[in-house]
């Protein structure tokens, strides 16, 4: 459990510490570093579009290290909350009672690409508690990876509920309800104990009292939470530091996500590539509508990024630029990440006609 800061304010900053807007170092108070993560889209060298990006970089003790635009922006956390939605199942022993391991835990935290490996683990999770696909509240959608879509086409099959990128989270929630003797019908609704426990867990780690965390319905039908970027980053900083310091349950989540990064995302998926490049030091979780959360174990930092207009094409370049600015990634990125940081804009003839990038970081990538 993290040490909760004073929760009387939305930012959750400890009253005995300096304001979350400053950082104390050797008794010298300095403002957090401010940088721009705005993403531009160019065509023939001329800026055609611009995406405004907000971010907060926070230490586990609540001190704000860096920021972009409005680090207190209040928005929906979407799938970035999945590690904290999985934690209650570890805490009450339901997870271990089922004999589950790192694969199941990774999929519970995943926004996966609907590939056969993902579907197999989700199926196994349901069968372990005597349930099937029809019990899932998430509905089918096209796979998020090209490989997943291609394999379905080749098989002449249509997506099932198991192909939902959130099927692992749903399977874990259902299994917990079964083990605790709770109803499985309505497990996805905010009134259900499974969802209430996740809400309380998000409050605990983010430093925002639960009544101040708005709840809505996510794309997959499960409860989703709204809170400031600062508090999203704080939660990931605490998770990263707790895992680094050997706190068993956070360490298990981080180990599962980093050692089974493929299950968290999939072939060519950003979180998979980033965690593989991070060598166990980076945990990353994508959310819809341009929100992303990252934890850095060695620095004990959490990062929350939000693309204001929700454009996914701006999300990944912004995250990479932020990580490079913090020294968490090398100046020269691995090829697959470099192609995301400065993405080619192509027309219908597959000709490169422009680029998508964060100004100032393309030189670092190719210099």
Secondary structure by P-SEA (a helix, b strand, c coil): ccccccccccccccccccccccccccccccccbbbbcbbbbbccccccbbbbbbbbbbcccccccccccccccccccccccccccaaaaaaacccccccccaaaaaaaaccccccaaaaaaaaaaaaaaccccccccccccccccaaaaaaaaaaccccccccccaaaaaaaaaaaaaaaccccccccccccaaaaaaaaaaaaaaccccccbbbbbcccccbbbbbcaaaaaaaaaaaaaaaaacccaaaaaaaaaaaacccccccccaaaaaaaaacccbbbbbbccbbbbbbbccccbbbbbbcccccccaaaaaaaaaaaaaccccccccaaaaaaabbbbbccccccccccccccccccccc
